Amino acid sequence: MKRPLDGIRVLEMGQLIAGPFAGKMLGEFGAQVVKIEPPGTGDPLRKWRLLHEGTSVWWAAQSRNKKSVTLDLRSIEGQDVARRLIAESDVLIENFRPGTLESWGLGWDELQRINPGLIMLRVSGYGQTGPYRDRPGFGVIAEAMGGLRHLSGEPGRTPVRVGISLGDSLSALHGVIGILLALRHREQHGGKGQVVDVALYESVFNMMESLLPEYSVLGAVRQPAGSSLPGIAPSNAYRCRDGKYALIAGNGDSIFRRLMELIGRPDLGNDPTLAQNDGRVKDVERIDVAIGEWAAQRSLDEALAALNAAKIPAGRIYDVADIAADPHYKAREMIVDTKLPDGTPVQVPGIVPKLSETPGTIDSEAATLGQHTDEVLGGLGIDAETRAEWRSRGVI
C-alpha cells in the first residue's frame, strides 16, 4: 500500500520533543527517518519521565519508525557525514538554539548549496529572527509567552501549567504542516527548497482564539476562569452526587433548550433573553446553578446516561486508566500493542490523522541507541575500518 510520504527522506537532528515529534508523524506516513543522536548519551528523552531497564518508556512512542545513528556533530568527521546525509535528504529537522548549526558549518546557505531542494524545519523558542532569537526556550516558557499559562487555573490563584509539553507538541504539528506545504511548493516550482521557521511561543499564540482581537477592539484582557469557558455558555464541569465531575457543553442554542428541558428548567430554556449565547453569558451564574443542582442529585453515570440520551455533549474526565479501558479508543485503533527492546509489552498511542486511502502505519519499533549507525554510514561508502576508528574516538 502506497503512503503519502513514501520516498521522502528525512534527517532528524532534533532532540527531546518538538523536532522528534514532527519526525515521528512524518515516519508514520511513509517517510524514511534517520535520527542523529550524540554518541554515548543519545537523545536526552531516553532518560525522561519513567524508565524501564534504563530507557524511558516514552521513547517507544516518540521514536518509532526511525533509524538511530550516533554522530558527534561537533567533530569535523561528524559534520562531513551530516553534509553527505543532507545531500541525500528531502527534509532536515532541527531544534537547536539559533546559530548552533551555523557554528558547525551547517547553516542554511551552506546546506542549500549542497542540496537546493532541501526543506529545513527549524524549531526554536523564539524563531530565527527578532530580538529574542538567541534566548534559550523550552515549551513551558513558550506556553507562558504565548498567553496560555495566564489563562490556566482558578481566578486569583497561581497559574498552572498543562501537565504535558503542549508548546512543543503544537510546534511539531505546525512544523509538519510547514513541511507538507514546502514539499507541495517544491513540486510546483522546480524543486526549490526552503526554510520552515517555527517558534514555540508562536505555535501557542496561534491557538489563542479571540484573545488578541478582544483586546485590540475592546481593551479586554481575558482572565483565568477555572473549569468554565468564558464568553460561551453554558460550558463547565459540574459535581455529581458521587463526587465525580460531568463536563457539559450546552452552549448551542437548540442544545441549551434540550438541556434545560432535561434538568426540569423549561422556564430558562424558553426565556427569550437566554435564546442566544450573548444573553446566556450575561446570566451564566444562574444557568450554572441550575445545572449544578441537577447534577448534584445524580451519580456521574446517571447524569451522563441522561445527557447522552438527550443528545447533549457531555463526558467524564478521563485518567489514563480510563483511556486504556475505553472501548472507543480500542475501536479507533488509538491504543496499539507493541514491545520494548527487551520484549516487554508496551502500549503506545495510535496514529492521527486517519486517512481512508493511505493510512499511517507503525513499521518499526523505537531503535536502540546507534542501532543503525553501521547500516547508514556503510550506505555512504564509509568502510568498517573507518567506522571502528571513529567509534574508538567517540565520533559515532
C-alpha positions as CSV (number, residue, x, y, z in Angstrom):
1,M,0.0,0.0,0.0
2,K,1.4,3.3,-1.0
3,R,1.6,6.1,1.6
4,P,1.6,9.8,1.1
5,L,5.3,10.3,2.1
6,D,6.8,7.1,0.6
7,G,10.2,8.0,-0.9
8,I,10.6,11.2,1.2
9,R,13.9,11.1,3.2
10,V,14.1,12.9,6.5
11,L,17.2,13.6,8.6
12,E,16.2,14.4,12.2
13,M,18.8,16.3,14.2
14,G,16.3,17.5,16.8
15,Q,16.2,16.3,20.5
16,L,13.6,15.9,23.2
17,I,10.1,16.8,21.9
18,A,9.3,19.3,19.2
19,G,11.6,18.2,16.4
20,P,11.3,14.4,17.1
21,F,7.5,14.6,17.4
22,A,7.5,16.1,13.9
23,G,9.8,13.3,12.7
24,K,7.5,10.7,14.2
25,M,4.5,11.9,12.4
26,L,6.3,12.0,9.0
27,G,7.6,8.5,9.6
28,E,4.1,7.2,10.3
29,F,3.0,8.3,6.8
30,G,5.9,6.7,4.9
31,A,8.9,9.0,5.2
32,Q,12.3,7.3,5.8
33,V,13.5,9.0,9.0
34,V,17.2,8.8,10.1
35,K,17.7,10.2,13.6
36,I,21.1,11.6,14.6
37,E,21.9,11.2,18.3
38,P,25.0,12.1,20.3
39,P,27.3,9.1,20.9
40,G,27.2,7.6,24.4
41,T,24.2,9.6,25.7
42,G,21.8,9.8,22.9
43,D,18.7,12.0,22.8
44,P,18.0,13.2,26.4
45,L,14.4,12.0,26.1
46,R,15.8,8.5,26.5
47,K,16.1,9.4,30.2
48,W,13.0,11.5,30.7
49,R,9.9,10.5,32.8
50,L,9.6,6.9,33.9
51,L,12.3,4.4,32.8
52,H,12.3,0.7,32.1
53,E,15.7,-1.0,32.0
54,G,17.3,2.4,31.9
55,T,15.3,3.8,29.0
56,S,12.2,6.0,29.0
57,V,9.1,4.1,28.0
58,W,8.1,7.4,26.3
59,W,10.8,6.6,23.8
60,A,8.7,3.7,22.4
61,A,6.1,6.2,21.2
62,Q,8.3,9.2,20.2
63,S,10.9,7.3,18.2
64,R,9.1,4.6,16.3
65,N,9.7,4.3,12.5
66,K,13.1,5.9,12.8
67,K,16.7,4.7,12.3
68,S,19.1,5.7,15.1
69,V,22.6,6.9,14.0
70,T,25.1,8.1,16.6
71,L,27.2,11.0,15.3
72,D,29.2,13.8,17.1
73,L,28.1,16.9,15.1
74,R,30.8,18.9,16.9
75,S,33.6,16.9,15.2
76,I,34.9,17.6,11.7
77,E,34.1,14.0,10.7
78,G,30.6,14.2,12.1
79,Q,29.9,17.4,10.2
80,D,31.2,15.8,7.0
81,V,28.9,12.8,7.4
82,A,26.0,15.2,8.2
83,R,26.6,17.0,4.9
84,R,26.6,13.8,3.0
85,L,23.4,12.7,4.6
86,I,21.8,16.1,4.0
87,A,22.8,15.9,0.3
88,E,20.6,12.8,0.0
89,S,17.7,14.1,2.2
90,D,14.4,15.9,1.3
91,V,13.8,17.2,4.8
92,L,16.1,18.3,7.7
93,I,14.6,18.7,11.1
94,E,16.5,20.6,13.8
95,N,15.5,22.3,17.1
96,F,18.8,23.6,18.4
97,R,19.2,27.2,19.6
98,P,19.5,29.5,16.6
99,G,23.1,29.7,15.4
100,T,24.2,26.2,16.6
101,L,24.1,24.7,13.1
102,E,25.9,27.7,11.7
103,S,28.7,27.2,14.2
104,W,29.1,23.7,12.9
105,G,29.3,24.9,9.3
106,L,25.8,23.6,8.7
107,G,23.9,26.8,8.2
108,W,21.1,27.2,5.6
109,D,23.3,28.9,3.0
110,E,25.8,26.0,3.1
111,L,23.1,23.3,3.1
112,Q,21.1,25.0,0.2
113,R,24.3,24.9,-1.8
114,I,24.7,21.2,-1.1
115,N,21.1,20.4,-1.7
116,P,18.9,23.1,-3.4
117,G,15.8,21.1,-2.9
118,L,16.2,20.7,0.9
119,I,13.4,21.7,3.2
120,M,14.7,22.6,6.6
121,L,12.4,22.7,9.6
122,R,13.9,24.9,12.3
123,V,12.1,24.8,15.7
124,S,13.3,27.2,18.4
125,G,11.9,29.1,21.3
126,Y,11.6,32.4,19.6
127,G,12.3,31.9,15.9
128,Q,15.3,32.5,13.8
129,T,14.9,36.3,13.8
130,G,13.9,39.0,16.3
131,P,15.4,40.4,19.5
132,Y,14.8,37.2,21.5
133,R,16.2,34.7,18.9
134,D,19.3,33.9,21.0
135,R,17.4,33.2,24.2
136,P,17.1,29.5,25.3
137,G,13.5,28.5,25.0
138,F,11.5,25.5,26.3
139,G,7.8,24.7,25.7
140,V,6.8,25.7,29.2
141,I,8.3,29.2,28.6
142,A,6.5,29.4,25.3
143,E,3.2,28.5,26.9
144,A,3.6,31.4,29.2
145,M,4.7,33.9,26.5
146,G,2.0,32.7,24.1
147,G,-0.7,33.5,26.6
148,L,-1.8,30.1,27.7
149,R,-0.3,30.0,31.2
150,H,-2.1,33.2,32.1
151,L,-5.5,31.6,31.4
152,S,-4.8,28.3,33.1
153,G,-6.1,27.7,36.6
154,E,-8.6,29.3,39.0
155,P,-9.1,33.0,39.3
156,G,-6.8,34.6,41.9
157,R,-4.6,31.6,42.2
158,T,-1.1,30.7,40.8
159,P,-1.4,30.0,37.1
160,V,-0.9,26.3,36.5
161,R,0.8,24.5,33.6
162,V,-0.9,21.9,31.5
163,G,0.6,18.5,32.6
164,I,2.2,17.8,29.2
165,S,4.7,19.7,27.0
166,L,2.0,21.2,24.9
167,G,4.0,24.1,23.4
168,D,6.5,21.6,22.0
169,S,3.8,19.3,20.5
170,L,1.9,22.2,19.0
171,S,5.1,23.4,17.4
172,A,5.7,20.0,16.0
173,L,2.3,20.0,14.4
174,H,2.9,23.4,12.9
175,G,6.3,22.2,11.7
176,V,4.7,19.2,9.9
177,I,2.2,21.5,8.2
178,G,5.0,23.7,7.1
179,I,7.0,20.7,5.7
180,L,4.0,19.5,3.7
181,L,3.4,22.9,2.3
182,A,7.0,23.3,1.4
183,L,7.0,19.9,-0.3
184,R,4.0,21.0,-2.3
185,H,5.7,24.2,-3.3
186,R,8.9,22.3,-4.3
187,E,6.8,20.0,-6.5
188,Q,5.2,23.0,-8.2
189,H,8.2,25.3,-8.5
190,G,11.1,23.5,-10.0
191,G,12.4,21.6,-7.0
192,K,13.3,24.6,-4.9
193,G,13.6,24.0,-1.1
194,Q,13.0,26.5,1.7
195,V,13.2,27.0,5.5
196,V,10.2,26.4,7.7
197,D,10.8,28.6,10.8
198,V,8.6,27.6,13.7
199,A,8.8,29.4,17.1
200,L,7.4,27.6,20.2
201,Y,5.7,30.7,21.5
202,E,4.0,31.5,18.1
203,S,2.6,27.9,17.9
204,V,0.9,28.5,21.3
205,F,-0.2,32.0,20.4
206,N,-1.8,30.7,17.2
207,M,-4.2,28.7,19.3
208,M,-5.3,31.6,21.5
209,E,-8.6,32.2,19.6
210,S,-10.2,35.5,20.4
211,L,-7.5,36.7,22.8
212,L,-5.9,39.5,20.7
213,P,-9.0,40.7,18.8
214,E,-10.9,41.2,22.0
215,Y,-8.0,43.2,23.4
216,S,-7.4,45.3,20.3
217,V,-11.0,46.3,19.8
218,L,-12.5,46.2,23.3
219,G,-9.4,46.5,25.6
220,A,-10.5,43.3,27.2
221,V,-7.7,41.3,29.0
222,R,-9.0,37.8,29.3
223,Q,-8.6,36.2,32.7
224,P,-8.4,32.6,34.1
225,A,-11.8,31.1,34.7
226,G,-11.2,27.7,36.2
227,S,-13.3,25.0,34.6
228,S,-15.7,27.3,32.6
229,L,-15.2,28.7,29.1
230,P,-15.7,32.5,29.4
231,G,-18.0,34.1,26.9
232,I,-19.5,30.7,25.9
233,A,-22.4,29.4,28.0
234,P,-23.1,27.0,29.5
235,S,-19.9,25.1,29.4
236,N,-18.5,23.9,32.6
237,A,-17.7,21.0,35.0
238,Y,-20.5,20.1,37.4
239,R,-20.0,18.0,40.5
240,C,-22.2,14.9,40.7
241,R,-23.6,13.1,43.8
242,D,-20.6,10.7,43.8
243,G,-18.0,13.5,43.8
244,K,-17.1,13.0,40.2
245,Y,-17.5,15.7,37.6
246,A,-19.6,15.8,34.4
247,L,-18.4,18.1,31.7
248,I,-21.4,19.6,30.0
249,A,-21.3,21.8,26.9
250,G,-24.8,23.1,26.4
251,N,-23.8,26.2,24.5
252,G,-25.5,25.6,21.2
253,D,-28.9,27.4,21.1
254,S,-31.0,24.3,20.5
255,I,-28.8,22.2,22.7
256,F,-29.4,24.7,25.5
257,R,-33.1,24.3,25.2
258,R,-32.9,20.5,25.4
259,L,-30.6,20.7,28.4
260,M,-33.0,23.0,30.3
261,E,-35.9,20.6,29.4
262,L,-33.8,17.7,30.7
263,I,-33.0,19.3,34.1
264,G,-36.6,20.4,34.6
265,R,-36.0,24.1,33.9
266,P,-38.1,24.8,30.8
267,D,-38.5,28.4,32.2
268,L,-34.8,29.0,31.4
269,G,-35.0,27.2,28.1
270,N,-38.0,29.3,26.9
271,D,-36.6,32.6,28.2
272,P,-36.1,34.8,25.2
273,T,-33.2,36.6,26.9
274,L,-31.3,33.3,27.0
275,A,-32.1,32.1,23.5
276,Q,-28.7,33.1,22.2
277,N,-25.2,32.8,23.6
278,D,-24.6,36.5,24.3
279,G,-27.7,36.6,26.5
280,R,-26.7,33.4,28.3
281,V,-23.3,34.7,29.0
282,K,-24.8,37.7,30.9
283,D,-26.8,35.2,33.1
284,V,-24.3,32.3,33.2
285,E,-24.2,32.1,37.0
286,R,-27.9,31.4,37.3
287,I,-27.7,28.8,34.5
288,D,-24.7,27.1,36.1
289,V,-26.5,26.9,39.5
290,A,-29.5,25.2,37.8
291,I,-27.3,22.7,36.1
292,G,-25.2,22.1,39.2
293,E,-28.3,21.4,41.3
294,W,-29.5,18.8,38.8
295,A,-26.0,17.1,38.6
296,A,-25.7,17.0,42.4
297,Q,-28.7,14.7,42.6
298,R,-27.3,12.1,40.3
299,S,-24.2,9.9,40.0
300,L,-21.9,10.7,37.1
301,D,-23.0,7.6,35.3
302,E,-26.7,8.5,35.8
303,A,-26.1,12.1,34.6
304,L,-24.1,11.0,31.5
305,A,-26.8,8.5,30.5
306,A,-29.5,11.1,30.6
307,L,-27.3,13.7,28.8
308,N,-26.3,11.3,26.1
309,A,-30.0,10.2,25.6
310,A,-30.9,13.9,25.2
311,K,-28.1,14.4,22.6
312,I,-26.3,16.9,24.8
313,P,-22.4,17.0,24.5
314,A,-21.1,15.7,27.8
315,G,-18.4,13.5,29.2
316,R,-16.3,12.4,32.1
317,I,-12.8,13.4,33.0
318,Y,-10.5,10.6,31.9
319,D,-7.3,9.5,33.5
320,V,-5.0,7.1,31.7
321,A,-6.7,4.0,33.3
322,D,-10.0,5.2,31.8
323,I,-8.3,5.7,28.4
324,A,-6.7,2.2,28.4
325,A,-10.1,0.6,29.2
326,D,-12.3,2.6,26.9
327,P,-13.8,0.6,24.0
328,H,-14.0,3.6,21.7
329,Y,-10.2,4.1,21.9
330,K,-9.7,0.5,21.0
331,A,-12.3,0.5,18.2
332,R,-10.5,3.5,16.7
333,E,-7.1,1.8,17.0
334,M,-5.8,4.5,19.3
335,I,-4.2,2.0,21.6
336,V,-1.5,0.0,19.9
337,D,0.3,-3.0,21.4
338,T,4.0,-3.2,20.7
339,K,7.1,-4.1,22.6
340,L,10.3,-2.6,24.1
341,P,13.7,-3.7,23.0
342,D,13.8,-6.4,25.8
343,G,10.5,-7.8,24.6
344,T,8.4,-6.2,27.4
345,P,4.9,-5.4,26.0
346,V,4.0,-1.7,25.9
347,Q,1.0,0.2,24.6
348,V,1.5,3.4,22.6
349,P,-0.9,5.9,21.1
350,G,-2.2,5.1,17.6
351,I,-1.8,7.2,14.5
352,V,-3.6,10.5,13.9
353,P,-5.0,11.7,11.5
354,K,-6.8,8.7,9.9
355,L,-6.7,8.6,6.1
356,S,-9.1,6.4,4.4
357,E,-6.9,5.5,1.4
358,T,-3.4,6.0,2.7
359,P,-3.4,5.4,6.4
360,G,-0.3,5.7,8.5
361,T,1.5,2.7,9.9
362,I,4.0,1.6,12.5
363,D,6.7,-0.2,10.6
364,S,9.3,-0.5,13.2
365,E,9.7,-0.1,17.0
366,A,11.9,2.6,18.5
367,A,15.6,1.9,17.9
368,T,18.3,1.3,20.5
369,L,21.0,3.9,20.6
370,G,23.0,3.8,17.4
371,Q,21.3,0.7,16.2
372,H,21.5,1.7,12.5
373,T,24.9,3.6,12.5
374,D,26.8,0.9,10.6
375,E,23.9,0.4,8.1
376,V,23.5,4.1,7.3
377,L,27.2,5.0,7.3
378,G,28.0,1.9,5.3
379,G,25.5,3.1,2.7
380,L,27.5,6.3,2.4
381,G,30.6,4.2,1.5
382,I,32.3,4.6,4.9
383,D,34.1,1.3,5.4
384,A,34.2,-0.8,8.6
385,E,37.8,0.1,9.4
386,T,37.0,3.8,9.4
387,R,33.8,3.3,11.4
388,A,35.8,1.3,14.0
389,E,38.4,4.1,14.3
390,W,35.7,6.8,14.6
391,R,33.9,4.7,17.2
392,S,37.1,4.5,19.3
393,R,37.3,8.3,19.3
394,G,33.6,8.9,20.0
395,V,32.8,10.3,16.6
396,I,30.0,7.7,16.3
